[in-house]
Amino acid sequence: MSSSDSLTVTIVGGGNMGTAVLRSLASTKANIRLATRSQATLDAYAASHNAEPFQAPDATHRACVGADIVVLALKPAAILATAAFLAKDAADGTPRLADGTVVVSLAAGLSLAALHGALPPNVVVIRGMPSTPMAIGSGTLSLAAADPAHKASADALVALTTLFEPAADAVVTVPEDAMHAVTALAGSGPAYIFAMAEAFLDAGSILGLEPQLARDLVRGTIVGAASYLASHDDFPATRLRTEVTSPNGTTAAALSVLDERNWRAILVDAIRAGAARSVEMGKALDDMAAAAAAEPSTDA
Ligand SMILES: NC(=O)c1ccc[n+]([C@@H]2O[C@H](COP(=O)([O-])OP(=O)(O)OC[C@H]3O[C@@H](n4cnc5c(N)ncnc54)[C@H](OP(=O)(O)O)[C@@H]3O)[C@@H](O)[C@H]2O)c1
């Protein structure tokens, strides 16, 4: 695969994740193409992010011609339909993707086995779990390949890591069976922090702070705490919490309420529920993929 500078990356899907990936790559020198169904999304993002626009589904094939990397940022069922469409030309049965094209599915739960079954055998299939902060070059991207030691997969993982490292706080490769935990922890993770921000705002309101003042304080507190934690190499969450917690002080009073209500166990249970849902979705999607594999290909 060529260097990141000359890569052509096609993003199929212009929703939350597709546009986050589009924005994350805006600062790279890769050639970006965006294929999405809605003209409004194309108008809003393609021009402002210097991406070549393609209206899906008709132009999905054209958007993928000559692409080194195709990022499928679609809901899982739409990924399966698009994969079937890309797998073979309706007229002559040949794959619509060039040999060695790296296809990255961002769908939660959709297994590599299901993706391999749906996509043509000449492509390299990677599962990715991003998070929406990638839109500002932050957050995480976790990658998995069925056989990460295989040369084509290993090369693809290196290329994707190099491409996305400037666009995230962490780009990691994990075994596929860790993807359920990764999804619940890091893919969904920003939502838990946003929910916490909402609760902070509720507290500010109950304690009589003006909404704008409360927003400024909550933003500064969450951004400040995250940046401070990130500024240390050894991730000293416990030490930094202890530093803020004087014995018998205000922080201790607040944390004792959280501890009395066993908030850590609640959060752990919540993340386990997310992982369990990912397993459940994966099983349903495997069944859907098996059923789709028995169908003739149709346009996505
Ligand atoms: N949101 C997250 O934080 C997050 C995190 C990690 C992973 N993911 C994964 O990312 C994937 C996308 O999620 P999302 O939140 O971005 O969903 P979304 O906001 O609903 O976006 C999906 C987009 O796909 C477009 N679309 C549907 N069919 C299409 C087709 N055939 N060709 C081109 N575009 C098509 C839709 O276009 P129209 O609007 O025009 O219909 C829509 O904009 C999901 O599989 C999800 O599991 C999401």
The ligand as a Tripos MOL2 file, in Angstrom:
@<TRIPOS>MOLECULE
LIG
   48    52     1     0     0
SMALL
NO_CHARGES

@<TRIPOS>ATOM
      1 N1        -22.2720    6.7460   16.6450 N.am      1 LIG1
      2 C1        -21.2480    6.2370   17.3270 C.2       1 LIG1
      3 O1        -20.7610    6.7990   18.3250 O.2       1 LIG1
      4 C2        -20.5920    4.9600   16.8640 C.ar      1 LIG1
      5 C3        -19.4550    4.5060   17.5520 C.ar      1 LIG1
      6 C4        -18.8300    3.3560   17.0930 C.ar      1 LIG1
      7 C5        -19.3170    2.6590   15.9920 C.ar      1 LIG1
      8 N2        -20.4370    3.1120   15.3790 N.ar      1 LIG1
      9 C6        -20.9270    2.3420   14.2170 C.3       1 LIG1
     10 O2        -20.8640    3.1850   13.0790 O.3       1 LIG1
     11 C7        -21.8780    2.7950   12.1540 C.3       1 LIG1
     12 C8        -22.6160    4.0270   11.6950 C.3       1 LIG1
     13 O3        -23.2430    4.6130   12.8450 O.3       1 LIG1
     14 P1        -23.7430    6.1120   12.8200 P.3       1 LIG1
     15 O4        -23.9860    6.4930   14.2280 O.co2     1 LIG1
     16 O5        -22.8200    6.9340   11.9920 O.co2     1 LIG1
     17 O6        -25.1400    5.9270   12.0540 O.3       1 LIG1
     18 P2        -25.9890    7.0610   11.3190 P.3       1 LIG1
     19 O7        -25.6990    8.3800   11.9280 O.co2     1 LIG1
     20 O8        -27.3850    6.5630   11.2550 O.co2     1 LIG1
     21 O9        -25.3740    7.0890    9.8640 O.3       1 LIG1
     22 C9        -25.5950    6.0860    8.9060 C.3       1 LIG1
     23 C10       -25.5560    6.7740    7.5680 C.3       1 LIG1
     24 O10       -25.5670    5.7850    6.5600 O.3       1 LIG1
     25 C11       -26.1940    6.3770    5.4290 C.3       1 LIG1
     26 N3        -26.5810    5.2950    4.5330 N.ar      1 LIG1
     27 C12       -27.4860    4.3300    4.7230 C.ar      1 LIG1
     28 N4        -27.4700    3.4690    3.6980 N.ar      1 LIG1
     29 C13       -26.5080    3.9060    2.8510 C.ar      1 LIG1
     30 C14       -25.9810    3.4350    1.6270 C.ar      1 LIG1
     31 N5        -26.4650    2.3380    1.0350 N.pl3     1 LIG1
     32 N6        -24.9510    4.1190    1.0650 N.ar      1 LIG1
     33 C15       -24.4430    5.2210    1.6620 C.ar      1 LIG1
     34 N7        -24.9120    5.7290    2.8110 N.ar      1 LIG1
     35 C16       -25.9300    5.0710    3.3800 C.ar      1 LIG1
     36 C17       -27.3550    7.1280    6.0020 C.3       1 LIG1
     37 O11       -27.6650    8.1150    5.0810 O.3       1 LIG1
     38 P3        -29.0620    8.9220    5.0970 P.3       1 LIG1
     39 O12       -29.0050    9.7510    6.3420 O.co2     1 LIG1
     40 O13       -29.0090    9.7190    3.8640 O.co2     1 LIG1
     41 O14       -30.1450    7.8770    5.1330 O.co2     1 LIG1
     42 C18       -26.7400    7.6790    7.3070 C.3       1 LIG1
     43 O15       -26.2560    8.9900    7.1230 O.3       1 LIG1
     44 C19       -22.8110    1.7990   12.8620 C.3       1 LIG1
     45 O16       -22.6020    0.5270   12.3180 O.3       1 LIG1
     46 C20       -22.3760    1.8810   14.3160 C.3       1 LIG1
     47 O17       -22.4340    0.6190   14.9480 O.3       1 LIG1
     48 C21       -21.0790    4.2550   15.7700 C.ar      1 LIG1
@<TRIPOS>BOND
     1     1     2 1
     2     2     3 2
     3     2     4 1
     4     4     5 ar
     5     4    48 ar
     6     5     6 ar
     7     6     7 ar
     8     7     8 ar
     9     8     9 1
    10     8    48 ar
    11     9    10 1
    12     9    46 1
    13    10    11 1
    14    11    12 1
    15    11    44 1
    16    12    13 1
    17    13    14 1
    18    14    15 2
    19    14    16 1
    20    14    17 1
    21    17    18 1
    22    18    19 2
    23    18    20 1
    24    18    21 1
    25    21    22 1
    26    22    23 1
    27    23    24 1
    28    23    42 1
    29    24    25 1
    30    25    26 1
    31    25    36 1
    32    26    27 ar
    33    26    35 ar
    34    27    28 ar
    35    28    29 ar
    36    29    30 ar
    37    29    35 ar
    38    30    31 1
    39    30    32 ar
    40    32    33 ar
    41    33    34 ar
    42    34    35 ar
    43    36    37 1
    44    36    42 1
    45    37    38 1
    46    38    39 2
    47    38    40 1
    48    38    41 1
    49    42    43 1
    50    44    45 1
    51    44    46 1
    52    46    47 1
@<TRIPOS>SUBSTRUCTURE
     1 LIG1         1 GROUP 0 **** ****
